């Protein structure tokens, strides 16, 4: 049986800190360096970059990091696998080769593509192969205006990466693969996993899901951050280290980080990340459906958590497709409402604005007006006296949401509410925004293509074996503890949470850290209770999923983010803090839990 392979992460998104690769390569022993540069929003950003600079729709920050570590990686036998290729993995590969040539190095570079369906979507839709992703009730949405589509990429699996590594690649650059594929691929290559090794592949997917968001599994965005030692040491351990996963032949893994780096790897931080941006217990992927309700966690020591028991079953026969459509143009401004009569000031400000604006509210395709009551009674500072009014408009006509809209707010400055001033800088022109539309396509129509730079191209089928769902032996529901008296406290006094975006939906995971607390959570936090605690979700469809092995629940709130992150008018457009809002709500908790 092969030894575990240590796969390290150096990036969780397009804007992660640029020292990540150097930190992981120089900070301790690793076998593979990976990084995740892509998100649904990133593909939209890259499409705009490529429109201005054809062939350069990739993450240039990855190329810069390769210049820092390529020599060390080659000397130490460290493989590099990243999805930084974005929309132009071939262009990214050529850019990395230019860096190698400049450094006098000769790595074998491979790129994986085939995910880009932009040129095929009209044809695929015409024959019924491209279908809208169904919602929670199984009702399909709509594909939108395909002629306005800016990007359309299928989520590929890990076996193109396996092929590239088997062919001897030192650096593998992909387009849109699943976030976990950059970890599962090297693990499958190292251990010789086959497509039918569902349990092992599922373990690799879980390991990939845990480390793909970089420092989120080492204490970043962690509800109980106050328990992390050294978090306030500036120029030291306040900057949390990136994670690695030691993936074993059976698919189990140990999540850790380099010694003497900031942060924490605990059952809590791992549970928190496990709940990030997921839906139900069946985590669908192109290679395997990982059963997240089978995951078991154990603290092995300081900053070492074992992940085991992961089961897998056959994946769906379709691939998910992420499409971004040009939704039109948007503009917004924010006005301070200070002191007394906040609601009256908001009403007057709106009336003044719409009188000054050459277009009325009905002339725009979308108008969102929100008063955010950040003010406090008897304020001791001006900031405590201030509430916020924010107005956002959207329209397909760029001119309508441009200067006439912005100027109208300025024109009311001396003729409107007392204390009038704007927040967030001067008003500007309208900005384009994208609409995210998920879809599916049969996997047999989207093969992967693996090219060794300067050599041949190989085709790898995306079709995975079929199989039946499996049953997971789950702990029975526990009864809530007896009446020991209660106390009114915030939910977060006992429970942690992690939330994020899933297209136009938001996920909200909440977890307990004791069996008694889990019994309360499992019995008390229903979808109806969640709606009462988070009134913004009152009229929305909500799914509730149980993960009793890790004492957790996950809720999926449909439509909270409107048409996706790029189109959302929420202040927290990616629902990053939705869980922290829930933790701040006051409920009656048994005193025994406190």
C-alpha positions as CSV (number, residue, x, y, z in Angstrom):
1,X,0.0,0.0,0.0
2,X,1.3,3.4,-1.0
3,X,2.3,6.0,1.7
4,X,0.1,9.0,2.2
5,X,0.6,12.0,-0.1
6,X,0.8,15.5,1.4
7,X,-1.1,17.9,-0.8
8,X,-0.8,21.6,0.2
9,X,-3.0,24.5,-0.7
10,X,-1.7,28.0,-1.5
11,X,-4.8,29.8,-2.7
12,X,-8.5,29.8,-2.0
13,X,-9.7,32.5,-4.5
14,X,-8.5,34.9,-7.1
15,X,-7.4,37.5,-4.6
16,X,-5.7,35.3,-1.9
17,X,-2.4,36.5,-0.6
18,X,0.4,36.2,-3.1
19,X,2.9,34.7,-0.7
20,X,0.9,31.5,-0.4
21,X,3.0,29.3,-2.7
22,X,6.3,30.4,-1.1
23,X,4.9,29.9,2.4
24,X,3.9,26.3,1.6
25,X,7.0,25.3,-0.4
26,X,9.4,26.8,2.2
27,X,7.4,26.1,5.3
28,X,7.7,22.4,5.5
29,X,7.7,19.1,3.5
30,X,4.9,18.7,0.9
31,X,4.5,16.5,-2.2
32,X,2.0,18.5,-4.2
33,X,1.2,22.3,-4.3
34,X,-2.3,23.1,-5.3
35,X,-4.4,26.2,-5.5
36,X,-8.0,27.2,-6.2
37,X,-8.3,30.4,-8.2
38,X,-11.8,30.0,-9.5
39,X,-15.3,30.8,-8.3
40,X,-18.6,31.4,-10.1
41,X,-17.9,35.2,-9.9
42,X,-14.3,34.7,-11.0
43,X,-15.3,33.2,-14.3
44,X,-17.3,36.4,-15.0
45,X,-14.3,38.5,-14.0
46,X,-12.0,36.5,-16.3
47,X,-14.5,36.8,-19.2
48,X,-14.2,40.6,-18.9
49,X,-10.4,40.4,-18.8
50,X,-10.3,38.1,-21.9
51,X,-12.6,40.5,-23.8
52,X,-10.0,43.2,-23.4
53,X,-7.0,41.0,-23.7
54,X,-7.8,37.8,-25.8
55,X,-5.9,34.7,-24.6
56,X,-5.3,36.2,-21.1
57,X,-8.4,35.0,-19.3
58,X,-6.4,33.3,-16.6
59,X,-5.0,34.2,-13.1
60,X,-1.8,36.1,-13.6
61,X,-1.2,36.0,-9.9
62,X,-0.6,32.2,-10.2
63,X,2.1,32.9,-12.8
64,X,3.8,35.3,-10.5
65,X,3.8,32.7,-7.7
66,X,5.3,30.1,-10.0
67,X,8.2,32.4,-10.7
68,X,8.9,32.4,-6.9
69,X,8.8,28.6,-6.3
70,X,9.3,26.8,-9.6
71,X,13.0,26.1,-9.0
72,X,12.4,24.8,-5.5
73,X,9.5,22.6,-6.7
74,X,11.6,21.0,-9.4
75,X,14.5,20.4,-7.1
76,X,12.3,18.9,-4.4
77,X,10.0,16.9,-6.7
78,X,6.9,18.9,-5.8
79,X,4.2,18.7,-8.3
80,X,2.0,21.7,-9.0
81,X,-1.7,21.4,-9.8
82,X,-4.0,24.5,-10.2
83,X,-7.2,25.6,-11.9
84,X,-5.7,29.1,-12.4
85,X,-6.0,28.5,-16.2
86,X,-9.6,29.8,-15.9
87,X,-10.9,30.5,-19.4
88,X,-7.5,30.2,-21.1
89,X,-5.5,27.3,-19.6
90,X,-3.4,27.1,-22.7
91,X,-2.5,30.8,-22.4
92,X,-1.7,30.3,-18.7
93,X,0.6,27.3,-19.6
94,X,2.4,29.4,-22.2
95,X,2.9,32.2,-19.6
96,X,4.3,29.7,-17.1
97,X,6.7,28.4,-19.8
98,X,7.9,31.9,-20.4
99,X,8.7,32.2,-16.7
100,X,10.5,28.8,-16.8
101,X,12.5,30.0,-19.8
102,X,13.5,33.2,-18.0
103,X,14.7,31.1,-15.0
104,X,16.5,28.6,-17.2
105,X,14.3,25.8,-16.1
106,X,12.6,23.0,-18.1
107,X,9.5,21.7,-16.3
108,X,7.1,19.5,-18.1
109,X,3.9,21.6,-18.3
110,X,0.5,20.2,-19.1
111,X,-2.9,21.9,-19.4
112,X,-6.4,20.4,-19.2
113,X,-9.3,21.9,-21.1
114,X,-12.6,20.9,-22.7
115,X,-14.7,22.6,-20.1
116,X,-15.4,25.7,-22.1
117,X,-18.9,25.2,-23.8
118,X,-19.5,28.8,-24.8
119,X,-19.2,28.0,-28.5
120,X,-21.5,25.0,-28.1
121,X,-24.3,26.2,-25.8
122,X,-26.8,27.1,-28.6
123,X,-26.4,23.8,-30.3
124,X,-26.6,21.9,-27.0
125,X,-29.7,23.7,-25.9
126,X,-31.3,23.2,-29.3
127,X,-31.1,19.4,-29.0
128,X,-32.1,19.4,-25.4
129,X,-28.7,18.4,-24.0
130,X,-28.2,21.7,-22.0
131,X,-30.9,21.9,-19.4
132,X,-31.5,24.4,-16.6
133,X,-30.5,23.3,-13.1
134,X,-33.6,22.2,-11.1
135,X,-34.5,24.1,-8.0
136,X,-35.3,22.6,-4.6
137,X,-38.7,21.5,-5.8
138,X,-37.3,19.8,-8.9
139,X,-38.6,22.6,-11.1
140,X,-36.2,23.7,-13.8
141,X,-35.3,27.3,-14.2
142,X,-34.4,28.9,-17.5
143,X,-31.3,29.1,-19.6
144,X,-31.8,32.8,-20.2
145,X,-30.6,34.7,-23.2
146,X,-27.9,32.4,-24.6
147,X,-26.7,35.2,-27.0
148,X,-25.8,37.3,-24.0
149,X,-23.8,34.5,-22.3
150,X,-20.3,35.6,-21.4
151,X,-19.0,32.2,-20.1
152,X,-20.2,28.7,-20.0
153,X,-18.0,26.1,-18.3
154,X,-18.7,22.5,-17.3
155,X,-17.2,21.3,-14.0
156,X,-14.7,18.6,-15.0
157,X,-13.5,15.9,-12.7
158,X,-10.0,14.8,-11.6
159,X,-9.0,12.2,-14.2
160,X,-7.6,14.7,-16.7
161,X,-5.2,15.7,-13.9
162,X,-4.4,12.0,-13.3
163,X,-3.6,11.6,-17.0
164,X,-1.4,14.7,-17.0
165,X,0.6,13.5,-13.9
166,X,0.9,10.0,-15.3
167,X,2.4,11.5,-18.4
168,X,5.1,13.1,-16.3
169,X,3.8,16.6,-15.9
170,X,5.5,18.7,-13.2
171,X,2.9,21.5,-13.5
172,X,-0.7,20.9,-14.4
173,X,-2.9,23.9,-15.2
174,X,-6.7,23.4,-15.7
175,X,-9.7,25.3,-16.6
176,X,-13.0,24.9,-14.7
177,X,-12.6,21.7,-12.7
178,X,-14.4,21.1,-9.4
179,X,-12.7,22.8,-6.5
180,X,-11.9,19.4,-5.0
181,X,-10.5,18.0,-8.2
182,X,-7.1,19.7,-7.8
183,X,-6.6,17.6,-4.6
184,X,-8.4,14.5,-5.6
185,X,-6.5,14.2,-8.8
186,X,-3.0,14.0,-7.3
187,X,-4.3,11.6,-4.6
188,X,-5.9,9.3,-7.3
189,X,-2.7,9.4,-9.3
190,X,-0.4,8.7,-6.4
191,X,-2.5,5.8,-5.0
192,X,-3.7,4.4,-8.3
193,X,-7.4,4.8,-7.6
194,X,-9.7,3.7,-10.4
195,X,-13.0,5.2,-11.4
196,X,-14.9,2.6,-9.4
197,X,-13.1,3.3,-6.2
198,X,-15.9,5.4,-4.9
199,X,-15.0,5.4,-1.2
200,X,-11.5,6.4,-1.9
201,X,-12.5,9.1,-4.4
202,X,-15.0,10.4,-1.9
203,X,-12.4,10.7,0.7
204,X,-10.2,12.7,-1.7
205,X,-13.1,15.0,-2.5
206,X,-13.7,15.7,1.2
207,X,-10.0,16.4,1.7
208,X,-10.1,18.7,-1.3
209,X,-13.3,20.5,-0.1
210,X,-11.6,21.0,3.3
211,X,-8.4,22.6,2.1
212,X,-9.5,24.4,-1.2
213,X,-10.6,27.5,0.6
214,X,-7.1,28.0,2.1
215,X,-7.1,29.4,5.6
216,X,-10.8,28.9,6.2
217,X,-9.9,25.4,7.6
218,X,-7.1,26.8,9.7
219,X,-9.2,29.3,11.6
220,X,-10.3,31.8,9.0
221,X,-13.9,32.8,9.2
222,X,-14.2,30.6,12.3
223,X,-17.0,31.5,14.7
224,X,-14.9,30.7,17.8
225,X,-11.9,32.7,16.7
226,X,-11.4,34.0,20.2
227,X,-10.1,30.5,21.1
228,X,-7.2,30.8,18.7
229,X,-3.9,31.7,20.3
230,X,-1.8,34.3,18.7
231,X,-4.6,35.7,16.6
232,X,-3.7,39.3,17.6
233,X,0.1,39.1,17.1
234,X,0.8,41.6,14.3
235,X,3.5,40.5,11.9
236,X,3.3,37.1,13.4
237,X,0.6,34.5,13.9
238,X,-2.3,36.9,13.2
239,X,-1.8,35.7,9.6
240,X,-3.1,32.2,9.6
241,X,-1.2,29.5,7.8
242,X,-2.4,27.6,4.7
243,X,-3.5,24.0,5.1
244,X,-2.3,20.6,3.8
245,X,-3.9,17.2,3.7
246,X,-2.1,13.9,4.1
247,X,-4.3,11.7,2.0
248,X,-4.0,7.9,2.6
249,X,-4.6,5.1,0.2
250,X,-8.0,4.3,1.7
251,X,-9.2,7.9,1.2
252,X,-8.9,8.9,4.8
253,X,-6.8,12.1,5.5
254,X,-5.2,14.2,8.1
255,X,-5.7,17.9,7.9
256,X,-2.9,20.1,9.2
257,X,-0.8,23.1,8.7
258,X,2.9,23.9,8.8
259,X,4.3,24.2,12.4
260,X,4.8,27.7,13.8
261,X,2.2,29.2,11.5
262,X,-0.8,31.1,12.7
263,X,-4.3,29.7,13.1
264,X,-5.7,26.5,14.4
265,X,-6.7,23.1,12.9
266,X,-9.4,21.6,15.2
267,X,-12.5,19.5,14.9
268,X,-14.3,22.9,15.1
269,X,-12.5,24.5,12.2
270,X,-12.7,21.4,10.1
271,X,-16.5,21.0,10.8
272,X,-17.0,24.7,9.9
273,X,-15.3,24.3,6.5
274,X,-17.0,21.0,5.8
275,X,-20.3,22.9,6.0
276,X,-19.2,25.6,3.6
277,X,-21.2,26.0,0.4
278,X,-22.8,22.6,0.5
279,X,-26.4,21.4,0.1
280,X,-27.6,18.0,1.3
281,X,-25.6,15.0,2.4
282,X,-25.1,13.9,-1.1
283,X,-22.3,16.1,-2.5
284,X,-22.5,15.6,-6.2
285,X,-19.4,15.6,-8.4
286,X,-18.3,14.4,-11.8
287,X,-16.2,11.5,-10.4
288,X,-18.2,10.5,-7.3
289,X,-21.0,11.5,-5.1
290,X,-19.4,12.0,-1.7
291,X,-21.6,11.2,1.3
292,X,-20.9,14.1,3.7
293,X,-23.2,12.4,6.2
294,X,-20.6,9.6,6.6
295,X,-17.7,11.9,7.6
296,X,-16.1,11.3,11.0
297,X,-13.6,13.7,12.6
298,X,-11.1,13.1,15.4
299,X,-8.5,15.4,16.9
300,X,-5.2,13.6,16.8
301,X,-3.1,16.3,18.4
302,X,-2.3,20.0,18.0
303,X,-3.4,21.2,14.6
304,X,-4.0,17.6,13.3
305,X,-7.5,16.3,12.6
306,X,-8.2,12.9,11.1
307,X,-11.0,12.6,8.5
308,X,-12.3,9.1,8.1
309,X,-15.3,6.9,7.3
310,X,-16.1,8.7,4.1
311,X,-18.4,6.8,1.8
312,X,-19.0,7.4,-1.9
313,X,-21.4,6.4,-4.5
314,X,-21.8,6.8,-8.3
315,X,-21.9,10.3,-9.6
316,X,-24.7,11.7,-11.7
317,X,-24.6,11.1,-15.5
318,X,-24.5,14.8,-16.1
319,X,-22.0,17.6,-15.4
320,X,-22.9,20.9,-13.8
321,X,-22.4,23.9,-16.1
322,X,-21.8,27.4,-14.8
323,X,-23.1,30.1,-17.1
324,X,-22.7,33.8,-16.7
325,X,-24.9,36.1,-18.7
326,X,-24.6,39.8,-19.1
327,X,-27.5,41.0,-17.0
328,X,-27.3,44.7,-17.8
329,X,-26.0,47.6,-15.9
330,X,-26.4,48.8,-12.3
331,X,-25.6,51.8,-10.2
332,X,-26.2,52.7,-6.6
333,X,-25.5,55.3,-4.0
334,X,-25.6,55.4,-0.2
335,X,-26.8,58.4,1.9
336,X,-26.4,59.0,5.6
337,X,-29.5,59.5,7.7
338,X,-28.5,61.1,11.0
339,X,-30.2,61.8,14.2
340,X,-34.0,62.0,14.7
341,X,-36.8,61.2,12.3
342,X,-34.9,58.5,10.4
343,X,-37.9,57.0,8.5
344,X,-39.2,60.5,7.7
345,X,-35.8,61.5,6.4
346,X,-35.6,58.4,4.2
347,X,-39.1,59.1,2.7
348,X,-38.2,62.7,2.0
349,X,-34.8,61.7,0.5
350,X,-36.4,59.3,-1.8
351,X,-39.1,61.8,-2.9
352,X,-36.4,64.5,-3.5
353,X,-34.3,62.1,-5.5
354,X,-37.0,60.8,-7.8
355,X,-38.2,64.3,-8.4
356,X,-34.7,65.3,-9.5
357,X,-34.1,62.1,-11.5
358,X,-35.0,62.3,-15.2
359,X,-36.3,58.7,-14.9
360,X,-38.9,57.4,-12.5
361,X,-38.8,54.1,-10.5
362,X,-41.1,52.4,-13.1
363,X,-38.6,53.3,-15.9
364,X,-36.0,50.9,-14.5
365,X,-36.0,47.2,-14.8
366,X,-35.2,46.9,-11.1
367,X,-35.1,49.3,-8.1
368,X,-34.0,48.2,-4.6
369,X,-34.3,50.7,-1.8
370,X,-33.2,49.8,1.7
371,X,-33.0,51.7,5.0
372,X,-30.4,50.1,7.2
373,X,-31.0,51.2,10.9
374,X,-27.4,51.3,12.1
375,X,-28.2,54.2,14.5
376,X,-28.5,53.9,18.3
377,X,-30.7,55.8,20.8
378,X,-29.0,58.7,22.7
379,X,-25.8,58.4,20.5
380,X,-22.5,59.3,22.1
381,X,-20.8,59.6,18.6
382,X,-22.0,60.9,15.3
383,X,-21.5,57.4,13.8
384,X,-23.9,56.0,16.4
385,X,-26.5,58.5,15.3
386,X,-26.3,57.5,11.7
387,X,-28.5,55.1,9.7
388,X,-28.0,54.3,6.0
389,X,-30.3,54.6,2.9
390,X,-29.1,52.7,-0.1
391,X,-30.7,52.8,-3.5
392,X,-29.7,50.4,-6.4
393,X,-31.1,50.4,-9.9
394,X,-30.6,48.0,-12.8
395,X,-31.4,48.3,-16.4
396,X,-30.3,47.0,-19.8
397,X,-29.7,50.7,-20.9
398,X,-26.3,51.7,-19.6
399,X,-27.1,55.4,-20.1
400,X,-30.2,55.3,-17.9
401,X,-28.3,54.1,-14.9
402,X,-25.3,56.3,-15.6
403,X,-24.6,60.0,-15.0
404,X,-28.3,61.1,-15.0
405,X,-29.0,58.8,-12.1
406,X,-25.8,59.7,-10.2
407,X,-26.2,63.4,-10.8
408,X,-29.7,63.4,-9.4
409,X,-28.5,62.4,-6.0
410,X,-26.0,65.2,-6.0
411,X,-28.6,67.8,-7.1
412,X,-30.6,67.2,-3.9
413,X,-27.6,67.8,-1.6
414,X,-28.7,71.4,-0.6
415,X,-32.4,71.0,-1.1
416,X,-33.2,67.8,0.8
417,X,-32.9,66.3,4.3
418,X,-30.9,68.0,7.1
419,X,-27.4,66.6,7.5
420,X,-27.3,65.3,3.9
421,X,-24.1,63.7,2.8
422,X,-23.2,60.6,0.8
423,X,-21.2,57.5,1.9
424,X,-18.8,55.4,-0.1
425,X,-17.3,58.0,-2.4
426,X,-18.6,60.0,-5.3
427,X,-21.4,58.6,-7.5
428,X,-20.1,57.1,-10.7
429,X,-21.2,55.6,-14.0
430,X,-23.2,52.4,-14.4
431,X,-21.4,49.2,-14.2
432,X,-22.1,45.9,-16.0
433,X,-23.3,43.0,-13.9
434,X,-23.7,39.3,-14.6
435,X,-26.5,36.8,-14.0
436,X,-25.4,33.3,-12.9
437,X,-27.4,30.5,-14.5
438,X,-26.5,26.9,-13.5
439,X,-27.3,24.1,-16.0
440,X,-26.5,20.5,-16.7
441,X,-25.1,18.6,-19.7
442,X,-24.6,14.9,-20.3
443,X,-21.1,13.9,-19.2
444,X,-20.4,11.9,-22.4
445,X,-20.7,15.1,-24.4
446,X,-17.8,16.8,-22.6
447,X,-14.5,14.9,-22.7
448,X,-11.4,16.4,-21.2
449,X,-8.3,17.2,-23.3
450,X,-4.9,16.9,-21.8
451,X,-2.1,18.6,-23.6
452,X,1.6,18.2,-22.7
453,X,3.1,21.6,-23.8
454,X,5.2,21.0,-26.9
455,X,4.0,17.5,-27.3
456,X,0.7,15.6,-27.8
457,X,-2.9,16.0,-26.7
458,X,-4.8,13.1,-25.2
459,X,-8.6,12.7,-24.7
460,X,-10.0,11.6,-21.4
461,X,-13.7,10.6,-21.2
462,X,-15.8,12.3,-18.5
463,X,-18.2,9.4,-18.3
464,X,-18.1,7.8,-14.8
465,X,-19.4,4.3,-13.8
466,X,-23.0,4.0,-12.7
467,X,-24.2,2.5,-9.5
468,X,-26.9,2.5,-6.9
469,X,-27.2,4.9,-3.9
470,X,-25.8,3.6,-0.6
471,X,-27.3,3.7,2.9
472,X,-25.4,5.4,5.7
473,X,-25.9,4.2,9.2
474,X,-26.7,7.5,11.0
475,X,-27.2,8.0,14.8
476,X,-30.8,8.3,15.8
477,X,-32.3,11.6,16.8
478,X,-31.6,12.5,20.4
479,X,-34.2,13.9,22.8
480,X,-33.6,17.4,24.1
481,X,-32.3,17.5,27.7
482,X,-34.8,17.8,30.5
483,X,-36.1,21.1,31.8
484,X,-33.1,22.4,33.7
485,X,-34.1,26.0,33.3
486,X,-33.2,28.3,30.5
487,X,-31.4,31.6,29.9
488,X,-31.8,34.2,27.1
489,X,-28.5,34.2,25.3
490,X,-27.3,34.6,21.7
491,X,-27.3,31.4,19.6
492,X,-23.5,31.8,19.1
493,X,-22.9,31.4,22.8
494,X,-23.0,27.7,22.2
495,X,-23.2,27.1,18.4
496,X,-20.8,27.9,15.5
497,X,-21.9,28.6,12.0
498,X,-20.5,29.0,8.4
499,X,-22.4,30.4,5.5
500,X,-21.7,31.2,1.8
501,X,-23.2,31.4,-1.6
502,X,-24.4,28.7,-4.0
503,X,-25.4,30.7,-7.1
504,X,-28.5,32.7,-6.2
505,X,-29.0,30.6,-3.0
506,X,-27.2,30.8,0.3
507,X,-26.1,28.0,2.5
508,X,-26.0,28.3,6.3
509,X,-24.4,25.5,8.3
510,X,-24.6,25.5,12.1
511,X,-22.8,23.1,14.4
512,X,-22.7,22.0,18.0
513,X,-19.7,21.0,20.0
514,X,-21.3,18.6,22.4
515,X,-23.9,15.8,22.1
516,X,-26.2,17.6,24.5
517,X,-26.0,20.8,22.4
518,X,-26.6,18.8,19.3
519,X,-29.8,17.3,20.7
520,X,-31.1,20.8,21.3
521,X,-30.1,22.0,17.8
522,X,-31.5,18.9,16.1
523,X,-34.9,19.3,17.9
524,X,-35.3,23.0,18.1
525,X,-33.8,24.6,15.0
526,X,-36.5,23.8,12.4
527,X,-37.0,25.7,9.1
528,X,-39.9,27.6,10.7
529,X,-37.7,28.6,13.7
530,X,-35.0,29.7,11.3
531,X,-37.5,32.0,9.4
532,X,-38.5,33.6,12.7
533,X,-34.8,34.2,13.7
534,X,-33.9,35.5,10.2
535,X,-37.0,37.4,9.0
536,X,-35.4,38.2,5.6
537,X,-36.0,34.5,4.8
538,X,-39.7,34.4,5.7
539,X,-41.1,33.9,2.2
540,X,-38.2,31.9,0.8
541,X,-37.9,28.1,0.2
542,X,-35.5,26.6,2.7
543,X,-34.0,23.1,2.7
544,X,-32.9,21.5,6.0
545,X,-30.3,18.8,6.1
546,X,-28.9,16.8,9.0
547,X,-25.3,15.7,9.6
548,X,-25.5,13.9,12.9
549,X,-22.0,12.4,12.8
550,X,-20.6,15.9,13.0
551,X,-23.4,17.4,15.1
552,X,-24.5,19.8,12.4
553,X,-27.3,21.1,10.3
554,X,-27.2,22.8,6.9
555,X,-29.9,25.1,5.5
556,X,-30.1,26.1,1.9
557,X,-32.0,29.4,1.5
558,X,-33.3,29.6,-2.1
559,X,-33.2,33.0,-3.8
560,X,-31.6,35.0,-1.0
561,X,-28.9,36.2,-3.4
562,X,-31.3,37.0,-6.2
563,X,-29.7,36.1,-9.6
564,X,-26.3,35.3,-8.1
565,X,-23.5,37.1,-6.4
566,X,-22.7,39.6,-9.3
567,X,-26.4,40.6,-9.4
568,X,-27.3,40.6,-5.7
569,X,-28.3,43.9,-4.1
570,X,-27.8,42.6,-0.6
571,X,-25.1,44.4,1.5
572,X,-23.6,40.9,2.1
573,X,-23.9,39.7,-1.5
574,X,-22.2,36.4,-0.9
575,X,-24.0,35.6,2.4
576,X,-20.6,35.3,4.1
577,X,-22.0,36.7,7.4
578,X,-25.5,35.1,7.3
579,X,-24.4,32.5,9.9
580,X,-23.0,35.2,12.2
581,X,-26.3,37.0,12.0
582,X,-28.0,33.8,13.2
583,X,-25.5,33.5,16.0
584,X,-26.3,37.0,17.2
585,X,-30.0,36.2,17.6
586,X,-31.1,35.7,21.2
587,X,-33.0,32.5,22.1
588,X,-33.8,30.5,25.3
589,X,-31.1,27.9,25.8
590,X,-30.9,25.3,28.6
591,X,-28.7,26.5,31.4
592,X,-26.9,23.1,31.3
593,X,-25.5,24.0,27.8
594,X,-23.9,27.2,29.2
